[in-house]
Amino acid sequence: MQAALCERHPGLIAQLFVRADGAQTPVGAVTLMETYAQQAPASDAAAGVSPALQAELEAAAAVLQPWLRGTRHVEVFELLA
């Protein structure tokens, strides 16, 4: 899913992380975190994930729902200057 999104959106950086802090989860369950960042063109240092791209990410991730034990949620962070 992430590779296909990156192909369609040059400059998109997608990563997948697995929780490694020993948090209690049901047997066989893992906690995953996807991250997405859009490289800013030199002319636009404030570029990020646009609302249109966010909607496409959500649509692409909808196919994962059968394997989820909880709900996906979005958190947005900005770089501190």
C-alpha positions as CSV (number, residue, x, y, z in Angstrom):
1,M,0.0,0.0,0.0
2,Q,2.7,2.5,1.0
3,A,4.9,1.6,-2.1
4,A,1.9,2.3,-4.4
5,L,1.2,5.6,-2.7
6,C,4.8,6.7,-3.0
7,E,4.8,5.7,-6.7
8,R,1.7,7.9,-7.3
9,H,3.1,10.8,-5.3
10,P,6.8,11.7,-5.9
11,G,8.4,13.0,-2.8
12,L,6.1,11.1,-0.4
13,I,8.0,9.4,2.3
14,A,6.1,6.5,3.9
15,Q,7.4,4.4,6.8
16,L,5.9,1.6,8.9
17,F,6.9,1.0,12.6
18,V,6.0,-1.8,15.0
19,R,5.6,-1.1,18.7
20,A,8.7,-2.3,20.6
21,D,8.1,-1.1,24.2
22,G,6.7,-4.3,25.5
23,A,3.1,-3.0,25.9
24,Q,0.5,-5.6,26.7
25,T,-1.3,-6.8,23.6
26,P,-3.4,-9.9,23.0
27,V,-1.5,-13.0,21.9
28,G,-0.5,-12.6,18.2
29,A,-1.4,-8.9,18.1
30,V,1.0,-6.1,17.2
31,T,0.7,-2.3,17.2
32,L,1.8,-0.7,14.0
33,M,2.3,3.0,13.2
34,E,2.4,4.4,9.6
35,T,4.1,7.7,9.0
36,Y,3.8,9.9,6.0
37,A,5.7,13.1,5.0
38,Q,5.7,15.0,1.8
39,Q,9.1,16.5,0.8
40,A,8.7,20.1,0.2
41,P,9.7,21.6,-3.2
42,A,12.5,24.2,-2.8
43,S,9.9,26.9,-3.5
44,D,7.6,25.8,-0.7
45,A,9.2,25.1,2.6
46,A,5.8,24.7,4.3
47,A,4.5,21.8,2.0
48,G,3.1,18.8,3.8
49,V,0.5,16.2,3.4
50,S,-2.4,17.9,1.6
51,P,-6.1,17.2,2.5
52,A,-6.4,15.5,-0.9
53,L,-3.5,13.2,-0.1
54,Q,-4.8,12.6,3.4
55,A,-8.1,11.4,1.9
56,E,-6.2,9.1,-0.5
57,L,-4.3,7.6,2.4
58,E,-7.5,6.9,4.3
59,A,-9.1,5.3,1.3
60,A,-6.0,3.1,0.6
61,A,-5.9,2.1,4.3
62,A,-9.6,1.1,4.4
63,V,-8.7,-2.3,2.9
64,L,-6.8,-3.0,6.1
65,Q,-10.0,-2.8,8.3
66,P,-10.6,-6.6,8.4
67,W,-7.3,-7.1,10.2
68,L,-7.6,-4.3,12.7
69,R,-8.6,-4.9,16.3
70,G,-9.2,-1.2,16.9
71,T,-9.7,1.9,14.9
72,R,-7.1,3.8,12.9
73,H,-6.5,7.4,13.9
74,V,-4.5,10.3,12.6
75,E,-2.1,12.5,14.5
76,V,-0.4,15.5,12.9
77,F,2.9,16.9,14.0
78,E,4.9,19.9,12.9
79,L,8.6,20.4,13.2
80,L,9.7,22.8,15.9
81,A,11.9,25.6,14.7
